[in-house]
Amino acid sequence: MKKSFLIVLTIVALLFLVVGCAQTAEPEPDAEEMMEEPAEEMMEEPAEEMMEEPAEEMMDKTVGMMTDAGYLDVTPEEAKMLIDTMPDLMIIDVSPKYDEGHLPGAINYYVGDGSLDDAIPDLDMSKPYLVYCHVDSASISGSVKLVDAGFTPVYRLIGNYAAWVDAGYPTEK
């Protein structure tokens, strides 16, 4: 009898778990409700106004993944697109290996010796920044330093220099 009771109790508990974890779907509006809403109200702003938004602002909304620290992680492909479409993008290599190879147009402010800290007051806060290194810890640190100083947007290259090279993109020495 105890065994039967335990089996029934287990089944009931599992049913509660399954039902409790099931997602509830939002009811979709029926055709009549959709017809009642005028087409003008559905369009929030005219297409002409939407096209006036600068490419950089649109880029901020579509490129990268925002981190808790406030910078955007971007893939090598996204970084290449940023470089190709944002002429004022500042590329900062925060590694000590700059002379061994770097992204085209990059400037070197090594985060480990304080060079980046020294440069921050002189950097243009109105420009977007792409930060990379050879290791995550340094590129994360450099990105956080820029964000903490008020720079926005700040992009960080996921996988750093090695990912850029592996993707087949050009480098300079």
C-alpha positions as CSV (number, residue, x, y, z in Angstrom):
1,M,0.0,0.0,0.0
2,K,2.8,2.4,0.9
3,K,4.5,1.6,-2.4
4,S,1.4,2.4,-4.4
5,F,0.9,5.7,-2.5
6,L,4.5,6.7,-3.2
7,I,4.1,6.0,-6.9
8,V,0.9,8.0,-7.2
9,L,2.5,10.8,-5.2
10,T,5.5,10.8,-7.5
11,I,3.3,11.0,-10.6
12,V,1.2,13.8,-9.2
13,A,4.4,15.8,-8.3
14,L,5.8,15.2,-11.8
15,L,2.5,16.4,-13.3
16,F,2.7,19.6,-11.2
17,L,6.3,20.1,-12.4
18,V,5.4,19.7,-16.0
19,V,2.3,21.9,-15.9
20,G,4.1,24.5,-13.8
21,C,7.1,24.7,-16.3
22,A,5.0,24.9,-19.4
23,Q,5.1,28.2,-21.2
24,T,1.9,30.0,-21.6
25,A,1.3,31.5,-25.0
26,E,-0.1,35.1,-25.3
27,P,-3.4,35.0,-27.1
28,E,-3.1,36.4,-30.6
29,P,-5.5,39.1,-31.6
30,D,-8.2,38.0,-33.9
31,A,-8.7,39.4,-37.3
32,E,-11.4,41.9,-36.1
33,E,-9.1,43.5,-33.5
34,M,-6.4,43.9,-36.1
35,M,-8.7,45.5,-38.6
36,E,-9.9,48.1,-35.9
37,E,-6.4,49.5,-35.6
38,P,-5.7,52.1,-38.3
39,A,-2.7,51.6,-40.5
40,E,-1.4,55.1,-39.6
41,E,-1.2,54.3,-35.9
42,M,0.9,51.1,-36.7
43,M,3.6,53.2,-38.3
44,E,5.3,55.2,-35.5
45,E,7.4,57.5,-37.6
46,P,7.6,58.2,-41.4
47,A,10.2,56.3,-43.4
48,E,11.9,59.6,-44.3
49,E,12.6,60.4,-40.6
50,M,13.9,56.8,-40.1
51,M,16.4,57.2,-42.9
52,E,17.9,60.4,-41.4
53,E,19.4,58.5,-38.5
54,P,23.2,58.4,-38.8
55,A,24.8,55.2,-39.8
56,E,26.8,55.1,-36.5
57,E,23.7,55.3,-34.4
58,M,22.1,52.5,-36.4
59,M,25.3,50.5,-36.1
60,D,25.2,50.7,-32.3
61,K,21.8,49.1,-32.3
62,T,22.6,46.2,-34.6
63,V,26.3,45.3,-34.0
64,G,27.7,43.3,-31.2
65,M,26.4,42.0,-27.9
66,M,26.2,44.5,-25.0
67,T,28.1,43.3,-21.9
68,D,27.4,44.1,-18.3
69,A,30.4,46.4,-18.3
70,G,28.9,48.6,-21.0
71,Y,31.0,47.8,-24.0
72,L,29.9,45.7,-27.1
73,D,31.6,42.4,-27.9
74,V,31.9,42.1,-31.7
75,T,33.0,39.2,-33.9
76,P,35.9,39.7,-36.4
77,E,33.2,40.0,-39.2
78,E,31.4,42.7,-37.3
79,A,34.7,44.5,-36.5
80,K,35.6,44.5,-40.2
81,M,32.2,45.9,-41.0
82,L,32.7,48.7,-38.4
83,I,36.1,49.5,-39.8
84,D,34.7,49.6,-43.4
85,T,31.6,51.7,-42.5
86,M,32.8,54.0,-39.7
87,P,35.6,56.2,-41.0
88,D,36.1,57.9,-37.6
89,L,36.4,54.5,-35.7
90,M,39.5,54.6,-33.5
91,I,41.2,51.2,-33.2
92,I,43.2,50.6,-30.1
93,D,45.6,47.7,-29.6
94,V,46.2,47.4,-25.9
95,S,48.9,44.7,-26.2
96,P,52.7,44.8,-25.9
97,K,52.9,42.9,-29.2
98,Y,51.9,45.8,-31.5
99,D,55.1,45.7,-33.4
100,E,54.6,42.0,-34.2
101,G,51.4,42.8,-36.1
102,H,48.2,44.8,-35.6
103,L,45.0,45.7,-37.3
104,P,45.4,48.3,-40.1
105,G,45.1,51.8,-38.6
106,A,45.4,50.7,-35.0
107,I,47.2,52.8,-32.4
108,N,49.0,51.2,-29.5
109,Y,48.2,52.0,-25.9
110,Y,49.5,49.1,-23.8
111,V,47.1,48.6,-20.9
112,G,49.8,46.8,-18.8
113,D,52.2,49.7,-18.5
114,G,49.6,52.5,-18.0
115,S,49.9,53.9,-21.5
116,L,46.1,53.6,-22.0
117,D,45.4,55.4,-18.7
118,D,47.8,58.2,-19.7
119,A,46.2,58.5,-23.2
120,I,42.5,58.5,-22.1
121,P,42.3,62.3,-21.2
122,D,43.6,63.1,-24.7
123,L,41.3,60.8,-26.7
124,D,38.3,62.1,-28.5
125,M,35.2,61.1,-26.6
126,S,32.9,61.8,-29.6
127,K,34.5,58.9,-31.6
128,P,33.6,55.2,-31.4
129,Y,36.4,52.9,-30.3
130,L,37.3,49.3,-31.1
131,V,39.6,47.6,-28.6
132,Y,41.6,44.4,-29.0
133,C,44.7,42.6,-27.6
134,H,46.2,39.1,-27.8
135,V,44.4,38.0,-24.6
136,D,40.9,38.6,-23.2
137,S,41.9,40.0,-19.9
138,A,43.8,43.0,-21.4
139,S,41.1,43.8,-24.0
140,I,38.4,43.6,-21.4
141,S,40.4,45.8,-19.1
142,G,41.0,48.3,-21.8
143,S,37.3,48.4,-22.9
144,V,36.2,48.8,-19.3
145,K,38.7,51.7,-18.8
146,L,37.2,53.5,-21.8
147,V,33.6,52.9,-20.7
148,D,34.4,54.0,-17.2
149,A,35.9,57.2,-18.6
150,G,32.6,58.0,-20.4
151,F,33.5,56.8,-24.0
152,T,30.6,55.4,-26.0
153,P,30.3,53.3,-28.1
154,V,33.2,51.0,-27.2
155,Y,33.5,47.7,-29.1
156,R,35.8,44.8,-28.1
157,L,37.0,42.3,-30.6
158,I,36.0,38.8,-29.5
159,G,38.9,36.4,-29.8
160,N,41.2,39.4,-30.2
161,Y,44.1,39.6,-32.7
162,A,44.2,35.8,-33.3
163,A,40.5,35.7,-34.3
164,W,41.1,38.6,-36.7
165,V,44.0,36.8,-38.4
166,D,42.1,33.4,-38.4
167,A,39.3,35.2,-40.3
168,G,41.8,36.1,-43.0
169,Y,41.6,39.9,-42.5
170,P,44.6,42.1,-43.3
171,T,47.2,43.1,-40.7
172,E,50.1,45.6,-40.6
173,K,53.6,45.5,-39.0
